[in-house]
Amino acid sequence: MYVGLTVAGCASLVDIIPSRSMTDSAIVETQVRIGMQLQTDSSLPQTIESLPIRSGYANRITDGWRRPLIYAVNKDSFTLTSLGKDGLPGGTGDNADVVATFRIVKGKPEEVRP
């Protein structure tokens, strides 16, 4: 049996998967790709637009509302942020910011949990 998704089928998944879940997935995927860059260059990338591509993955750098993730670099850490549905700082529910901070430990990104 052949199982495949058409472009229309993939587009309909966007309507099924909650935007917050798509945002969380994009943050994790971007963090993994930053880790790949660290292994190659031993430094954090200046931008996330030039990250290496992972075959078989979405490689999205946008949140569930199709806005670019905000990437900020510190000395040995970085933050990936989505401003939520409304695109404004703060908020609650779907409008709440999604922020993930990662520090570099032994050349790999590790999430900083509060």
LINLINUR-V875989 format. One record per residue. N is the residue number from 0. RES is the residue in one small letter. SS is DSSP state (helix for helix, strand for strand, loop for the rest). PSI is psi in radians with two decimals (none if undefined). Layout:
# LINLINUR-V875989
n;res;ss;psi
N;RES;SS;PSI
N;RES;SS;PSI
This chain:
# LINLINUR-V875989
n;res;ss;psi
0;m;loop;2.30
1;y;loop;2.20
2;v;loop;2.11
3;g;loop;2.81
4;l;loop;2.30
5;t;loop;2.98
6;v;helix;-0.71
7;a;helix;-0.67
8;g;helix;-0.73
9;c;helix;-0.73
10;a;helix;-0.62
11;s;helix;-0.43
12;l;helix;-0.56
13;v;helix;-0.59
14;d;helix;-0.35
15;i;helix;-0.72
16;i;loop;2.20
17;p;loop;2.51
18;s;helix;-0.64
19;r;helix;-0.73
20;s;helix;-0.68
21;m;helix;-0.62
22;t;helix;-0.83
23;d;helix;-0.74
24;s;helix;-0.74
25;a;helix;-0.65
26;i;helix;-0.80
27;v;helix;-0.79
28;e;helix;-0.73
29;t;helix;-0.69
30;q;helix;-0.73
31;v;helix;-0.76
32;r;helix;-0.61
33;i;helix;-0.69
34;g;helix;-0.69
35;m;helix;-0.75
36;q;helix;-0.72
37;l;helix;-0.70
38;q;helix;-0.59
39;t;helix;-0.82
40;d;helix;-0.13
41;s;loop;0.45
42;s;loop;2.71
43;l;loop;2.50
44;p;loop;2.67
45;q;loop;-0.63
46;t;loop;2.81
47;i;loop;-0.13
48;e;loop;-0.40
49;s;loop;0.29
50;l;loop;2.66
51;p;loop;2.64
52;i;loop;2.37
53;r;loop;2.07
54;s;loop;2.33
55;g;loop;0.09
56;y;loop;2.84
57;a;loop;-0.56
58;n;loop;0.59
59;r;loop;2.46
60;i;loop;0.44
61;t;strand;2.69
62;d;loop;-3.07
63;g;loop;-0.16
64;w;loop;0.23
65;r;loop;0.45
66;r;loop;2.54
67;p;strand;2.42
68;l;loop;2.55
69;i;strand;2.16
70;y;strand;2.14
71;a;strand;2.33
72;v;strand;2.35
73;n;loop;-3.05
74;k;loop;-1.01
75;d;loop;0.58
76;s;strand;2.93
77;f;strand;2.78
78;t;strand;2.41
79;l;strand;2.24
80;t;strand;2.46
81;s;strand;2.42
82;l;loop;0.25
83;g;loop;-3.00
84;k;loop;-0.72
85;d;loop;-0.19
86;g;loop;0.26
87;l;loop;2.59
88;p;loop;2.53
89;g;loop;-2.71
90;g;loop;3.02
91;t;loop;2.87
92;g;helix;-2.36
93;d;helix;-0.34
94;n;helix;-0.16
95;a;loop;2.51
96;d;loop;2.58
97;v;strand;2.01
98;v;strand;2.26
99;a;strand;2.20
100;t;strand;2.40
101;f;strand;2.40
102;r;strand;2.75
103;i;strand;2.07
104;v;strand;2.05
105;k;loop;0.72
106;g;loop;0.15
107;k;strand;2.54
108;p;strand;2.34
109;e;strand;2.20
110;e;strand;2.39
111;v;strand;2.02
112;r;loop;2.39
113;p;loop;none
